């Protein structure tokens, strides 16, 4: 009979008798700790250590490969939730839509903005320090026109986001894709700030969508894709930019398009190497600073 001293046990579960060794560390492991390996079995710790030593797959711009466009799904969900909130509480539009400058009188009505105004009036918009409007307006879709709920607006934008996001996000990786989306949203709002009448209210994710369209074109050229379909898409996008000027904000569309294209050019053509991510982040920060400086200059012009 085998003595008690010769009984081998799992190194993770000392009370469990084991007779199989990990092929990597040679320690005894029980069935609960066994993991299939190319030869024999390995313990949990060795499997984790091996996974850390495996080089992670990267996209062409250096992002982590992700098969599921989680960020796109999250952005669509945020836009839809914001739309529901707008329907339930329409005053959200007045508070968070993109407005450069307007005056609100004691009667609650809006008036043309001027740098000096009576004490019983107050300013609203970015000129009043409401800088969050530059970003929050990109998640709103309830039209400021009375009686229009903007259903077609959000449906068109979300369908476009769904189609473009599922292509662009896997090519960039989640972090870079989110940075692109937010910068394109901001770029669209700055386009409004610089080129639109100060008292005009605007909203919608169109600036970000146009930014994704520019990113799709740049990345297609970067990876050497067949450009026939891509060029047709860009022609449609530019034609839509011209047509939409009759009933939507072409300034926001143009701002998002240019910003998205600039960001993706940096992503796509930053030199390879361990500092590529740093170069990309620095360039995006510089672009953000440029947008901020342009916005401050415009506000200073209005307040003089």
N, C-alpha and C positions, 0 to 999 in steps of 0.2 A: 504494500500500500504506500502511496505517495505521502510523504510527511508534509505538515502544514507549512514548513519553512521553504519548501520548493514551489509552492503555489505562486504563480505570477498574477499580478493585478494591473489594471489600467492606471496609468500615471495621473490621469485626471479624476478617476473614480476608484480610489484605493480599495473599496469594498467589493468591486466587481472583478471576478476572475477573468483573465485574458491570456490568450496564447498567440495573438497576432501582433507583429511589430510594425511600426511605421517605417516605410521604406526609405524615408529621408533622415529621421533622427534616431531610428532604431529603438524607440521606446514602445512598451506594450500599450495597446489601445483596445478598448471595448467596442462592441458593435455601434454604440451611439456616437463614438468619436471617430469612426472609420469614414474616410472619404475616398471614393474611387480615384485611382491614379492610372497613368499609362501602364505602370507595372505595379501590381499589388495595391496596397492601401496607404494613405497618409493620414496623419492626425490633423485636427482642426487648426492648430497653431502653424503647422508647416504649410497647409493650404493657404492660410492668410498671408504668410510670409512670401510664398511664391507669387501670390496675386500682386503684392506690392512691388515685386521685382520685375513684373511684366510691364513693358512699355505701353502706355495708354495710346489708343488710336487718336489721331488728331485730324481736324479738317484742313483744307488747303490754306486757311488763314491762321491756323494754330489753335482753334477752339476744340473742345472735347466733342467727340462724335456722339450724337444722340439721335436715335431713330424716331422717337416720339416728340413732336413739336409742342412740348409742354407750355412754353412761354406763349406761343400763339393761342393755345386754348385758354390760358389764364387771361390774356389781354381781351379776347372775345368775351369772356365771362365778366370782366370788369366793365366793359362797355355796355353790355346788356343790363347788368345790375344798376349802372348809372342811369340808363334810360328808364328803367322801372322807377327809380327814385325821382327822376324828373317828372314822370307822369303823375306820381303821387303827390309830389311837392314841386310845382312849376317854378316857385321862387328860386330854386337852385340855379336855374338858368341865369337869372339876373346877377346872382352872386359869383358864379364861377365861369361864365362864358367870357370869351376874349373881347375885352373892350379897352381901347387905349386910354381914352379920356372922355368923360361926360360930366355934366353938372346935374344934380338932383335938387329941385327946389323944395320949399316947405310943403307944397301940394303933392309931393311924391312923383312929379313928372320930370322927364329928362329934358335938358336944354343943351344948346351948343356950348362946348367947353371954351373957356377963356382963362388966361393965366391969373387975372384978378377978378374976383367975383364977390357978391354981397355975402355978409356973414351968415345969412339964413340959408345959403346954398352950401352944398358940400360936393366935393369931387368924388368920382368913382372911376375905377379902372386901374390900369397899370400906373398911370400918373399919380394915383393916390397911394401908391405903395403896395398894391394888390398884385404882386409879381406872380403869385401862384396861378393866376389866370392864364399865363403863358403855357402852362402844362395841363391844368385841369380842363381847359376848354377842349382839349383833344380827346376827352372821354365823354363828352356831352353830344347829344344829337337831337334834342327837342328844339325844333325851330323857334326862334323868337317871335315869328309871326303868329298873331292870335288865331287859335283854332287849328293850327298845323302841328301835328304831334311828331313829325319827322320820322315816321315809320319807314318810308322808302329810303330815307337818308341812312339810317342805321343798317338796314338790310343790305343796301348796296356796299356800304363800307365794310361790313362784317363778312360778306361773301368775298370781297376783294382781299381782305385780310386773311381769310381762310385759304384762298387759292395761292396767294403769294407767300404767306407765312410757312406753309408746309414745304415750300421749295427752298426759301431763303434761310430759314432757321437751321436745318441740317447742314447747310453749306458753311454757316458762320459759327455755329455753336451757340448755346443758350445765352451766355453772358454777353458776347459781342452782338448778338441779335437784339437783346433787350436794350443795350446801349444805342444801337442804331435806331431803334423804334423811338426811344425817348428823345434823342437828339433831332430826329426828323420832325417829331411833334413840336419841339421847341422851335426848330427852324421855320416851320409853317406859321407859328404864332408871331415870330419876329418879322416874317414877311408881311403879315397883317399889320404889325406895328409900324413898319416903315412905309408901306405903300397904300394903306387903306385910310379912309376918312376916320379921324380919331373917335368919333362917336358911334361908329358902326359896330354892332355886335356880331361875332362870328363864332362858330363852334364846329366840332366834328373831327373824326379821325382821318380825314382826307389827306392832310399834310403828311401824316405818317405813312399812309398807304402809297402815296406818290413816292415817298422816300424808299419804301420797299420795292417799288417798281424800278427805281434807279439802281438799287442794289442788285436786283435780279439781272439787269442788263450787264452791270460791271462784272458780276461773278460768272456769268455765262461766257463773257470774253476771257476771263481769267482762266477758266478750266478748259477752254477750247471747244465749247459746245457748238452745235449747229446753229448759226445765227439767223437763219431765215425766219424761223418762228419767233425768235426773240426780237428781231427787227420789226416784224409785223406788230408785235405787242407794243413796242415803244412808239411806233407810228400811231397806233390807236390811243396810247396814253397821251401823246402830245396833242392829237386832234381833240381828245376829250378836254384837255387843258384849255384849248381855245374855245371850244363850244361852251364849256361850263362857265366861262367868264360872263355869259349873259344872265345867269341865274344863281351862280355860286361864287365863292371867293377864289379867283384865280391866283391872288397874291399868296394865300396860304398853300395852295397846291404847288406853286413855283418854289416857295421857300422850302417846303418839305422835299421836293424833287432834288433841288441843288444840295441841300444838306445831306440827304441820304446818299447821293452820288459821291460827295466828298468823303464821307465817313467810310464808305465801302472801298473807295480807291485806296485809302490808308490801310484798311484791313487787307486788301488783296495784294498790294505791292510793297508792303513793309518788308525789309530784308529778313531772310530766314536767320534763325539763330536763337540763343537763349534770351536775347533782349528784344525779340520781336514783340512780345506782349507789352513790354514797357514802352516801346516806340509807338505802338498803336494807342495805348492809353494816353500818352503824352500828346499825341496829335489830336485825339478827341477832346482832351482838356483844353488845348489851344483853340479848337473850333468853338467849344463852349464859351471860352473867354471872349472870343470875337463876337459871338451872338450877344453876350451880356454887354459888351462895350457898345455895340450898335444900338441896343435897347436903351442904355443909359443916355447915349447921345440924343436919341429921338425924344426921350422924356425931358431932357434938359432943354431941348429946342422948344417944346410945348410950354414949359413952365417959365420961360423967360418973358 
